């Protein structure tokens, strides 16, 4: 089969590798679509993990083979697969901190080499503990491209549940890339008022269609002042930081009222550093917290949100690339143009 193999030095090469062999309790998926996620791009661009690896974890496709003992899935089933699933029995799982579970940290999907998701390949092997709880069937009539959004929607939904926005609260969402727009869709369902920010005009326009009440360019608008003017001088009740840029956390604090919640969602690199005034956090009684990765207890609900049409997620899909042009997809994701949002790789396409 063909796969996009990370070989180190920030380079990925499309090459032939063996199709993965499956063991009892496992399934083989023919990958029809896989979303490009910035967490994978960070690993590639900054050489965070040793090569060789095949990345890609927003994976949707068709069951091509089933191992001995499998009764839940059949060849031909259309499925989406999560690459992390917790044990549900450890110290962290008991506290619903699933991303901290030792088993969760083990990647359970591979296209070869050290497991790394594998979705940037034509086939992936899904290991038994993922098959048991981490694979969802795709309903008839739902595209594979739409199905790739189940995992990222889950990560955002988990964070929204943790943030718990209330009807009438004022929520600022900084960044309106694909993740920021998912936050806008999900927060809109709660009845909160939303101010969205992004430097790209087209993304601000999409944000208003996804539920934002206000959409501003942070370079042209004094965001903190605007929010305070709309909240009787207080500031936002909740700020979601859905982008990574110098000074964005400081901006989030400036936008927020005393006692506000501030969620860091995009700050996933060990090289990123945050500076904050102690008085803003301590004396201002603000809660600064993070949320990372997906929740198994929200998995089916997240899938239903994507499959049921309640969220306009297809608004997010802007580009589709065959596997042989994956580097062009990476470049576009790293340097977005006016109309680029979610980029999908289609490993079975050749042109």
N, C-alpha and C positions, 0 to 999 in steps of 0.2 A: 504494500500500500504506500501512498505518499503521505508525508507529514512535514510540518514546519518544525525543524529541530533547532533548538537553541544550542549553539556550539561555543558560547563564551564571547568575550569582547563585544558585547551588545549585538551580536549577529545571530540571525535566524536564517537557515537555509532549507528550502523545500527539497527533500530527498526521499529515496525509497528506503523503507525500513520494513521488518517483518510485521505482518498483521498479528496482533496479540493473540496468544492462546489463552483460553479460559479454563478454569478449574471447576469442580463441583460447587454449586451454589452461586455461580457467577453468570453474567450475561455479556454478550458482545453486542455493541451498538454500532450501526453504520451511521456516522455523523452526517446529518444533513445541514445543520447550521450551528454556529458557535459565535457568541458575542465576544467582541474585544473589550476586555476590562482593564482599567488603569492599574489594578494591582498586578496583573501579569506584565503590563508594560514596564512598571517600575522594576520588577525582577529582571527583566531583559535589559533595559537601558542602563541600570545601575549594577548589573552583574551580582545580584544579591544571593543567588544560589549556584552551586557548582553545576557545570554542564556535564554531559548532555541531558537535556530535558525537552519534553514536548508540553507546552502550556495550553491554556484554554479550558475554562471551567463552566461556561454558560452554554451547556451542551444539550442539543435536541436531535433526535434521530429515530431510527427504526431498529428494533431488536433483530439482529442477524443470526444469533445463535444463543442457545440456552444450555447451561451446564446441568449435570446430573442433579436431580432433586428439586429443580425449579418447577413450580406449579403456578406461580403468581403471574408469570409473563410467558408469552408465546412468540415465536418467530413472526415478524410482521407487525407487532404492536408498535405504535408510535409513542415515544416516551421522552421525558426530560429527566436528567439525572443530576443530583447534587453530589459534589465531590467530597464533602465533609458530612459525617453523621456522628453524633456523640453516643457514648455508651448508655446514658440515662441512669447510671448507678453510682457514679463517683461523687466526691465532695462537691465539685463544681456543677455537675448536672443536677444534684439535689437543690441547688440554689439557682437553677436555670441560667447559669453562666456557661452555656454550652460551648462557646468558642474557646474556653479555657480547659475543656476536657482533654486529657491526654489522647484518647482515641480520636476525638474530633480533629486534633492537629495532624493525624495521619491522613494523607490523601488516599482516597479509595477508588480513584479512577486513573487509568494509565493507558497511553498508546505505546508504551515502551520506555526503557530506561527508568530512572527514579520517578515514581509517580508524581505527576504535577498537573493533573487535570486531563491533558491529552486531547482536548477538543479541537486543536488545530491539526487534526489528522483525519483520515478517512474512516478509521474504526477505533473504538476504545473498549477496553476491558473494564467492566464494573465489578468490583469485588463484593464478597458475600454480604458484609454488613451494610454496604450501600444498597444492594439489591433488596435487603430486608426492609429498610425504612426510608431510603433516599431516592426512590424512583417513582415518578408520577406519570400516569398515562395521559396522553394528549387527546382531547375529544376530537371527533370528526369535525372538519371544517375550520380548525385552528391551524394556522401556518406554523411551520417549524421556526420561522424567524420570530414570530410572536412568542412561541414557547420558550425561546432562549431567555426571555425576560423574567421568567418565574423566579430564578435564583436572585438576581439583583433586586427585584421587587420585594422578595422576602427580607433581604438585608435592610432595606429602607423601612419596611413595615415593622420589623422588629424594633428599629430605632424609634419609630413614631409611637409604638405602644409604650416604650420606655419613657419617652418625652411626655406623653399623655396630654396633648393639647386639648383645651376645652373650648366649647362654643363661646364665641365672642372674644377670646384671647387674641392678642396681636402677635403674629409669628413672622419673624424675618428669616428668609432662606437665602443664604449667600452662595451664589453659584447656581446656574441653571443649565448645566450640562445634563446628560441623561440621568444621572443620579439626582441632581437637584430638582429636575422636572418630576421624577418619581415622588420625591418628597412633597412637591407642590400638589400633585394629584392626591396623595394620601392624606395630607393635612387638610386639604379642601373638604374632604369627607367629614371632618370633625366639626365643621362650622366655625372654625377660627378664621380671622382675617389674616391675609397673607401679603407681605411685601417681599418681592423677589428681586435679586440683583444679579446682573451679568453684564460683561463688557460687550457682548455680541448682540446686536439689535434683533436678529432673527430669533435668538433664544428667548429674549424678553417677550417677543410676540407670541411664541409658543407657550410661554409660562402663563400668559393671560388666558389662553384657551384651556389650559390645564387647571385653572382655578385661582391664579394669583389676582388679588385686587389691585395691586400696584406693581409695576415693574420698572426698575431704575438702572441706569448705567452708573456704577459707583465712582467712575471718573468724572462724571458731569453733575452728580447730585450729592449733596451733603446728606448721606443716608441717615446717619444718627440724628441729625437735626430734623429731618422730615418725619422720622418715626416719633420723635419726642413731641413734635407739633401735633401729631395725630393721636397722641395718648396722654394729653393733658400734662405734658412735660416729663412723663415717667420714662418711657422707653419700652421696648418689646418685652413681652412676657416670656417668650421663648425665641432663641436664635439657633438655627441649624446651619452649621458650617459644612457646606457640601462641595467645597472646592479647596484646593491647596494653592496658596499664593502668599508671598511675603506680606505680613501685616494684617492678614485676614482675621486672625483670632483677636487681635487688638481691636479691629473694627467691630467684631461681634460683641465684645465687651462694651464698647462705646455705644452700640445700638440698644443695649439691654437696660432694663430698669433694675434697681435694687431688688434682690430676691429672685431674679430671673434664673431660668435654666438655660445653659449654653451647651449644645451638643457638638462635639468634634467628631466628624464622620470621615473626613478625607485625609486626616493626618496619620497616614499609615506607614510612613518611612521613618526608620531609625535615625536618619540624618536631620529630620525636621526638629526645630527648636521653637519653643513658645516663650514669650516674655509677657508677663502681666504684673500690674501693680498689686501688691498684697492688699492694699486698702480696697481695691475694686472687688476682690473676691471675699476677703474676710469681713471688712466693715460693711461692704455692700451686700453681704450675705447672698452672693450669687453661687449657684451650683454649676460647676464646670465638669463635664463628664464625657466619656466616650462610649461608642457602641460599634461592634465589629461583627461582621459575617452574619450567617443566617441562623434562624431558629427552627428546630425540628417541630416544635409544637405549633408553629404558625405555617408550616409547610403547605398543608392542604388548603388553608384559607388563602394563602398567597397565590397558590395555583388557581383557585376559584376566582380571585380578583382579576388575574390575567386572562383566564379562559372565558370568564363570564361577561367580559366587555364592560365591566363597571369602570375600569380605568382606560383612558384612551392611549394605551401604550404604543400602538402602531404609529402614533405621531412621532415617536422617538427614533424610529428606524429610518436612517437617511441614506445609507450606502450598503451595498452588498458586493463582496469581492470573492472571486475564486481563490482557492488555496495558493495557486502559483503567484498571485498578486498580493499575498498577505502583507508583505513589507509596505506596500502602498497604503494598506489599511492601517498599519501601525503608524506610519508617518502622518496620516490624516487625523488619527486619534490624538497624537501628540501635538499636532499643530492644526487645530480645527479651523475650517473655513467658515464662512458665514452661514452655510446651510448644513454643516455636518453635525450629527448628533450620535446616535448609536450605530456602530459599524458592525456588520455581520459577515463572518467568513462562511463560505459554502464549500466544504471540502470535496464534494462530488462534482463541482463545476470545473470546467477547464478554460472557459472564456467568458 
